[in-house]
């Protein structure tokens, strides 16, 4: 198994999430950046001792075929739309994800700016989200986020690809979504009502008993158990974000998993429902505005990148107006795709 990127390291107080689409003709510059990124991170990190700067780099399905030849991760695909009767999780553009985290925001910002400078004429940054630690690992709804993350060997088993796809062992799949919270409506609820929505106590973060936990609570809907009793888990690295000026307050959801099917099953349960719940009640107060799926290669993948495809092969994936080839995927290239980001 290849050494994984540092997805299992603890959350830090600061993070920046960059999502970019590759402009037509930008593939070469992106490959050069991917090969150099480890060195760039070391250079920035050395200037901020103790910051623990890391950058986890992930690649989308359409971008993979524009950047590399040969094998591709077995389960890499575009993020699907999850449309329920009451709420919808949209699919939005994204070829590259840079998950930058550190103890201090200046380290994150410097590396993000360096990446942006290197890719200035090659990509379009479609989203930049600045995450921060908010009291006792809480989200802006006031509840502790990530309590049920697996730890140790269980975390590695949940997040890292193993023998199922040996060429990419040590890699992971990551889904990111931005959720905007409707804070006035949320604050109008009593604490007890909020606890019924989440399925945990607010102050001390204890899970409600099965008798007291509603079937449509966030905890109940996101508990995924196989017929043999095995609980399926993912590794979340969620961060709060917000803008007082814009009146936007939310959670950047980021979930790493050995197979995207686990995360996608959870999202299906949230948006489309279960046998016991029409949808996850948290969606009445938390609106999904983006959604993208990426593959996170093992760290050593970037030391010896696969060969680049021939120019004509890249061109075949683009129509004259820069939109995808009719596969149903989102358009790529110089077209600035509309998005809710």
C-alpha positions as CSV (number, residue, x, y, z in Angstrom):
1,X,0.0,0.0,0.0
2,X,1.3,3.4,-0.9
3,X,1.7,5.9,1.9
4,X,-1.5,7.9,2.2
5,X,-1.7,11.7,2.1
6,X,-2.3,13.1,5.7
7,X,-6.0,12.7,5.7
8,X,-6.0,10.9,9.0
9,X,-4.2,13.6,10.9
10,X,-6.2,15.6,13.5
11,X,-8.2,18.6,12.6
12,X,-6.3,21.9,12.8
13,X,-7.6,25.4,13.9
14,X,-7.3,26.7,10.3
15,X,-8.0,25.4,6.8
16,X,-8.5,26.6,3.3
17,X,-10.4,24.6,0.7
18,X,-9.7,25.4,-3.0
19,X,-11.8,23.9,-5.8
20,X,-10.6,24.6,-9.3
21,X,-11.6,23.6,-12.9
22,X,-8.9,23.1,-15.5
23,X,-9.1,25.5,-18.4
24,X,-8.6,24.2,-21.9
25,X,-4.9,23.9,-22.5
26,X,-4.0,24.1,-18.8
27,X,-3.2,20.4,-18.3
28,X,0.6,20.8,-18.6
29,X,0.7,23.5,-15.9
30,X,-1.4,21.4,-13.6
31,X,0.8,18.4,-14.0
32,X,3.9,20.6,-13.2
33,X,2.2,21.9,-10.1
34,X,1.2,18.5,-8.9
35,X,4.8,17.3,-9.2
36,X,6.1,20.3,-7.4
37,X,3.5,20.7,-4.7
38,X,5.3,18.7,-2.0
39,X,8.3,20.9,-2.3
40,X,6.2,24.1,-2.3
41,X,4.5,22.9,0.9
42,X,7.9,22.3,2.6
43,X,9.2,25.7,1.6
44,X,6.2,27.5,3.0
45,X,5.9,25.3,6.1
46,X,9.6,25.8,6.9
47,X,9.0,29.5,7.2
48,X,6.2,29.0,9.8
49,X,7.7,26.7,12.4
50,X,5.2,24.7,14.3
51,X,2.3,25.4,11.9
52,X,2.1,21.8,10.8
53,X,1.2,22.8,7.3
54,X,-0.2,20.1,5.0
55,X,-2.0,20.0,1.7
56,X,-4.1,17.1,0.6
57,X,-4.5,17.1,-3.1
58,X,-7.4,15.4,-5.0
59,X,-8.4,15.0,-8.6
60,X,-11.9,14.8,-10.2
61,X,-13.1,12.2,-12.7
62,X,-13.1,14.4,-15.8
63,X,-9.7,15.8,-15.0
64,X,-8.2,12.4,-14.5
65,X,-8.5,11.5,-18.1
66,X,-7.2,14.9,-19.2
67,X,-4.1,14.6,-17.0
68,X,-3.1,10.9,-17.1
69,X,-3.1,7.8,-19.2
70,X,-3.3,4.2,-18.0
71,X,-5.2,2.9,-15.0
72,X,-7.7,5.0,-13.2
73,X,-9.2,4.6,-9.8
74,X,-11.9,1.9,-10.0
75,X,-14.7,4.0,-8.4
76,X,-13.9,7.5,-9.6
77,X,-16.9,9.2,-11.1
78,X,-18.7,12.5,-11.2
79,X,-20.8,13.5,-8.2
80,X,-24.4,12.6,-8.7
81,X,-27.4,14.8,-7.9
82,X,-29.3,13.6,-4.9
83,X,-32.9,14.8,-5.4
84,X,-35.5,14.1,-2.8
85,X,-39.1,15.2,-2.5
86,X,-38.2,18.0,-0.1
87,X,-34.4,18.8,-0.6
88,X,-31.8,18.4,-3.3
89,X,-28.0,18.1,-3.1
90,X,-26.6,19.6,-6.3
91,X,-23.6,18.5,-8.3
92,X,-21.2,21.4,-9.1
93,X,-17.9,21.7,-11.1
94,X,-14.6,20.7,-9.7
95,X,-11.4,19.2,-11.3
96,X,-9.0,19.8,-8.4
97,X,-9.3,20.0,-4.7
98,X,-6.6,21.4,-2.4
99,X,-7.4,20.8,1.3
100,X,-4.9,23.0,3.0
101,X,-4.7,22.9,6.8
102,X,-2.4,24.2,9.6
103,X,-2.3,25.5,13.1
104,X,-2.2,29.1,11.7
105,X,-4.2,30.7,8.9
106,X,-1.1,32.6,7.5
107,X,0.5,29.3,6.6
108,X,-2.7,28.1,4.8
109,X,-3.1,31.4,3.0
110,X,0.5,31.6,1.8
111,X,0.3,28.1,0.3
112,X,-3.1,28.8,-1.2
113,X,-1.7,32.0,-2.8
114,X,1.3,30.1,-4.1
115,X,-0.9,27.5,-5.7
116,X,-3.1,30.2,-7.2
117,X,0.0,32.0,-8.7
118,X,1.3,28.8,-10.3
119,X,-2.1,28.0,-11.8
120,X,-3.2,31.5,-12.7
121,X,-3.3,30.9,-16.5
122,X,-4.3,27.2,-16.3
123,X,-7.4,26.9,-14.0
124,X,-10.4,28.8,-12.7
125,X,-10.9,28.8,-9.0
126,X,-14.6,28.1,-8.6
127,X,-14.6,28.1,-4.8
128,X,-12.4,29.2,-1.9
129,X,-13.6,28.5,1.5
130,X,-11.8,29.5,4.7
131,X,-12.5,27.1,7.5
132,X,-11.9,27.8,11.2
133,X,-12.1,26.0,14.6
134,X,-15.2,27.2,16.5
135,X,-15.3,26.4,20.2
136,X,-14.9,22.8,21.3
137,X,-15.0,21.5,17.7
138,X,-18.5,22.8,17.3
139,X,-20.3,23.8,14.1
140,X,-22.1,27.1,13.7
141,X,-25.3,25.4,14.8
142,X,-23.7,25.0,18.2
143,X,-23.2,21.2,18.2
144,X,-20.0,19.3,18.3
145,X,-19.1,18.0,14.9
146,X,-17.2,14.8,14.2
147,X,-17.7,13.0,17.5
148,X,-18.3,9.6,15.8
149,X,-15.3,9.8,13.5
150,X,-13.4,6.4,13.6
151,X,-10.0,6.4,15.2
152,X,-6.7,4.5,14.7
153,X,-7.0,1.4,12.6
154,X,-10.7,1.8,12.2
155,X,-10.1,5.2,10.6
156,X,-7.6,3.8,8.2
157,X,-10.0,1.0,7.3
158,X,-12.8,3.4,6.6
159,X,-10.8,6.0,4.6
160,X,-8.1,4.2,2.8
161,X,-8.3,1.9,-0.3
162,X,-6.8,-1.5,0.3
163,X,-6.7,-4.7,-1.8
164,X,-9.9,-3.9,-3.6
165,X,-8.0,-1.6,-6.0
166,X,-4.3,-2.5,-5.5
167,X,-2.9,0.0,-8.1
168,X,-4.4,2.8,-5.9
169,X,-4.0,1.3,-2.5
170,X,-3.5,4.0,0.1
171,X,-5.7,6.4,-1.8
172,X,-9.1,7.6,-0.8
173,X,-12.3,9.1,-2.3
174,X,-13.4,12.5,-1.0
175,X,-16.8,14.2,-1.3
176,X,-17.1,17.9,-0.5
177,X,-20.3,20.0,0.0
178,X,-21.0,23.4,1.2
179,X,-24.0,23.7,3.5
180,X,-25.5,27.1,4.3
181,X,-27.4,27.4,7.6
182,X,-30.6,29.3,8.0
183,X,-29.6,30.7,11.3
184,X,-32.8,32.7,12.2
185,X,-35.0,29.6,11.8
186,X,-32.5,27.5,13.7
187,X,-32.2,30.0,16.6
188,X,-36.0,30.1,16.8
189,X,-36.0,26.4,18.0
190,X,-35.6,25.6,21.7
191,X,-32.5,23.7,22.7
192,X,-34.6,20.6,23.2
193,X,-36.0,20.9,19.6
194,X,-32.5,21.4,18.2
195,X,-31.4,18.2,20.0
196,X,-34.2,16.3,18.4
197,X,-33.0,17.5,15.0
198,X,-29.4,16.5,15.6
199,X,-29.9,13.4,17.8
200,X,-27.4,14.5,20.4
201,X,-27.4,16.7,23.5
202,X,-26.1,20.2,22.7
203,X,-24.1,21.0,25.8
204,X,-22.3,17.8,26.6
205,X,-22.5,16.1,23.2
206,X,-24.1,12.8,24.3
207,X,-26.1,10.8,21.8
208,X,-29.7,10.5,22.6
209,X,-31.1,7.1,23.5
210,X,-32.8,5.1,20.8
211,X,-36.1,5.8,22.6
212,X,-35.6,9.6,22.5
213,X,-33.8,9.9,19.1
214,X,-36.2,10.6,16.2
215,X,-35.8,8.5,13.1
216,X,-35.3,11.6,11.0
217,X,-32.6,13.0,13.3
218,X,-29.2,13.6,11.7
219,X,-27.5,11.0,13.8
220,X,-30.2,8.3,13.1
221,X,-30.2,8.9,9.3
222,X,-26.4,8.9,9.0
223,X,-25.9,5.7,11.0
224,X,-25.3,3.1,8.3
225,X,-25.3,-0.6,9.4
226,X,-24.8,-3.6,7.1
227,X,-27.1,-6.6,7.5
228,X,-24.4,-8.4,9.4
229,X,-24.3,-5.6,12.0
230,X,-21.2,-3.9,10.7
231,X,-21.4,-0.1,10.9
232,X,-20.0,1.6,7.8
233,X,-18.0,4.7,8.5
234,X,-16.2,7.6,6.9
235,X,-13.6,10.1,8.1
236,X,-15.0,13.7,8.2
237,X,-12.9,16.8,8.3
238,X,-15.7,19.3,8.5
239,X,-15.0,23.0,9.2
240,X,-17.3,26.0,9.9
241,X,-17.1,29.0,7.6
242,X,-18.9,32.2,7.4
243,X,-19.3,35.8,6.3
244,X,-21.0,38.4,8.4
245,X,-21.0,40.8,5.5
246,X,-22.8,38.4,3.2
247,X,-24.9,36.8,5.9
248,X,-23.6,33.3,5.1
249,X,-22.9,30.9,7.8
250,X,-22.2,27.2,7.1
251,X,-20.4,24.0,7.3
252,X,-17.9,22.8,4.8
253,X,-18.6,19.0,4.6
254,X,-15.6,17.0,3.6
255,X,-15.7,13.2,3.9
256,X,-12.9,10.7,3.0
257,X,-13.8,7.1,2.4
258,X,-12.3,3.9,0.9
259,X,-15.3,3.7,-1.4
260,X,-17.5,6.6,-2.3
261,X,-20.5,4.3,-2.1
262,X,-20.6,4.7,1.7
263,X,-20.8,8.5,1.6
264,X,-23.2,8.4,-1.3
265,X,-25.5,6.0,0.6
266,X,-25.5,8.4,3.6
267,X,-26.4,11.2,1.2
268,X,-29.2,9.2,-0.3
269,X,-30.6,8.5,3.1
270,X,-30.3,12.2,4.0
271,X,-32.0,13.6,0.8
272,X,-34.1,10.8,-0.6
273,X,-35.0,9.2,2.8
274,X,-35.1,5.9,4.5
275,X,-37.9,3.4,5.4
276,X,-38.4,5.4,8.6
277,X,-37.7,9.0,7.6
278,X,-38.7,11.1,4.6
279,X,-35.4,13.0,4.9
280,X,-32.7,14.2,7.3
281,X,-34.4,16.9,9.4
282,X,-31.2,19.0,9.5
283,X,-31.8,19.8,5.8
284,X,-34.7,22.1,6.9
285,X,-32.0,24.3,8.4
286,X,-28.9,23.5,6.3
287,X,-28.9,23.9,2.5
288,X,-26.5,22.1,0.3
289,X,-25.2,24.5,-2.4
290,X,-22.2,22.5,-3.8
291,X,-21.3,18.9,-4.4
292,X,-18.2,17.3,-5.9
293,X,-16.3,14.0,-5.8
294,X,-12.6,13.6,-6.1
295,X,-9.9,10.9,-5.8
296,X,-7.1,11.4,-3.3
297,X,-4.0,9.5,-4.6
298,X,-1.4,8.1,-2.3
299,X,1.4,10.6,-1.5
300,X,4.0,8.9,-3.7
301,X,1.7,9.1,-6.8
302,X,2.9,12.7,-7.3
303,X,6.6,11.6,-7.3
304,X,6.2,9.8,-10.6
305,X,3.0,10.9,-12.4
306,X,1.6,8.6,-15.1
307,X,2.2,9.8,-18.7
308,X,0.1,12.6,-20.0
309,X,-2.4,11.8,-22.7
310,X,-1.9,12.9,-26.3
311,X,-3.3,16.3,-27.1
312,X,-5.8,14.8,-29.5
313,X,-7.1,12.5,-26.7
314,X,-7.7,15.5,-24.5
315,X,-9.5,17.2,-27.4
316,X,-11.8,14.3,-27.9
317,X,-13.3,14.9,-24.4
318,X,-14.2,18.5,-25.4
319,X,-16.8,19.6,-27.8
320,X,-16.2,22.9,-29.7
321,X,-17.9,24.9,-27.1
322,X,-15.9,23.4,-24.3
323,X,-18.7,21.2,-22.9
324,X,-18.4,17.5,-22.1
325,X,-18.9,14.9,-24.8
326,X,-22.5,14.1,-24.0
327,X,-21.8,11.6,-21.2
328,X,-24.0,13.6,-18.9
329,X,-21.0,15.0,-17.0
330,X,-20.5,18.7,-16.3
331,X,-18.8,20.7,-19.0
332,X,-15.1,21.3,-18.9
333,X,-12.6,23.6,-20.5
334,X,-12.7,27.3,-21.1
335,X,-16.5,27.5,-20.6
336,X,-17.1,29.2,-17.2
337,X,-19.7,26.8,-15.9
338,X,-22.6,28.1,-14.0
339,X,-22.6,27.0,-10.4
340,X,-24.1,27.9,-7.1
341,X,-20.7,28.2,-5.5
